Amino acid sequence: LLEGDQEDTDRKTTAVEADVGDDKIQYDENAPTTVDGGEGFNTLVIIGTQIGDKYVIDGLSVFGAGRYIEAVNIQRFVVAAEQGDDEIYLLSSSPYCTTVIAGGLGSDK
């Protein structure tokens, strides 16, 4: 479920809320976003770009590739950097969630 008012041009954040059950949410847009996985085992996949990006991961938040995403109720958090020479900084991870970093093609750091 994506929440947002198409008429509200001042809206700065997109909210994604999953319902009961196991969910997989993939994100491939440039906008500040909050994700609530809801109940069940939930996976959030952040998909990178084809150019060199910088990512900063702090718990269940990621900054980078033109994005800022905060998440709750996620059990598996995946950052798929894709192509390009990416720089990925893991400041912290959540003790309640598996964090996966997939560098993809390029010379990633």
C-alpha positions as CSV (number, residue, x, y, z in Angstrom):
1,L,0.0,0.0,0.0
2,L,1.5,3.3,-1.0
3,E,0.1,6.3,0.8
4,G,0.1,9.8,-0.6
5,D,-2.2,12.5,-2.0
6,Q,-1.5,13.1,-5.6
7,E,-2.9,16.6,-5.1
8,D,-0.5,17.4,-2.2
9,T,2.5,18.8,-3.9
10,D,4.1,19.7,-0.6
11,R,4.4,16.1,0.5
12,K,8.0,15.2,1.2
13,T,7.8,11.5,2.2
14,T,6.2,8.4,0.7
15,A,4.9,5.8,3.2
16,V,4.8,2.1,2.4
17,E,2.8,-0.1,4.8
18,A,2.5,-3.8,4.4
19,D,-0.3,-5.8,6.0
20,V,-0.4,-9.2,7.8
21,G,1.8,-12.0,6.4
22,D,5.2,-12.3,4.7
23,D,6.0,-9.4,2.5
24,K,8.8,-8.4,0.1
25,I,9.1,-4.7,-0.6
26,Q,11.5,-3.5,-3.4
27,Y,12.3,0.2,-3.7
28,D,13.6,1.7,-6.9
29,E,12.6,5.4,-6.7
30,N,14.2,8.7,-5.6
31,A,12.1,10.0,-2.7
32,P,12.3,10.1,1.1
33,T,10.3,7.0,2.2
34,T,9.2,5.3,5.4
35,V,8.4,1.5,5.2
36,D,6.4,-0.4,7.8
37,G,6.6,-4.1,7.1
38,G,3.7,-5.0,9.4
39,E,3.3,-8.5,10.8
40,G,5.1,-11.6,9.5
41,F,8.6,-12.0,8.0
42,N,9.3,-9.0,5.8
43,T,12.1,-8.2,3.4
44,L,13.0,-4.8,2.2
45,V,15.2,-4.5,-0.9
46,I,16.8,-1.2,-1.8
47,I,17.9,-1.3,-5.5
48,G,20.8,0.9,-6.5
49,T,21.6,2.7,-9.8
50,Q,24.0,1.9,-12.6
51,I,26.4,4.6,-11.6
52,G,28.8,4.9,-8.6
53,D,26.7,5.6,-5.5
54,K,27.5,6.2,-1.9
55,Y,25.4,4.5,0.8
56,V,25.3,5.0,4.5
57,I,23.4,2.3,6.4
58,D,22.4,2.9,10.0
59,G,20.2,0.3,11.6
60,L,17.1,0.2,9.4
61,S,17.8,3.5,7.6
62,V,19.7,4.0,4.4
63,F,20.9,7.2,2.8
64,G,22.3,7.1,-0.7
65,A,21.7,7.0,-4.4
66,G,19.4,9.9,-4.0
67,R,17.3,8.2,-1.4
68,Y,16.5,8.3,2.3
69,I,14.6,5.4,3.6
70,E,13.6,4.5,7.2
71,A,12.0,1.1,8.0
72,V,10.3,-0.7,10.9
73,N,9.0,-4.3,11.2
74,I,11.6,-5.6,8.7
75,Q,13.3,-8.9,9.3
76,R,15.6,-8.9,6.3
77,F,17.1,-5.7,4.9
78,V,18.9,-5.9,1.6
79,V,20.9,-3.1,-0.1
80,A,21.6,-4.1,-3.8
81,A,24.1,-1.5,-4.9
82,E,24.0,-2.8,-8.6
83,Q,26.5,-1.4,-11.1
84,G,29.1,1.3,-10.7
85,D,32.0,1.9,-8.3
86,D,29.9,2.2,-5.1
87,E,31.0,3.1,-1.6
88,I,29.0,1.4,1.2
89,Y,29.3,2.5,4.8
90,L,27.7,0.3,7.5
91,L,27.4,2.4,10.7
92,S,25.2,-0.1,12.5
93,S,22.7,-2.9,12.0
94,S,19.6,-3.9,13.8
95,P,19.8,-6.8,16.3
96,Y,16.3,-7.8,15.1
97,C,17.1,-7.9,11.4
98,T,19.5,-9.6,9.0
99,T,21.3,-7.0,6.9
100,V,22.6,-8.1,3.5
101,I,24.8,-5.9,1.3
102,A,25.2,-6.9,-2.3
103,G,27.8,-4.8,-4.1
104,G,27.0,-5.9,-7.7
105,L,29.3,-5.0,-10.6
106,G,32.0,-2.5,-10.3
107,S,34.8,-1.8,-7.8
108,D,32.8,-1.4,-4.6
109,K,34.3,-0.4,-1.3
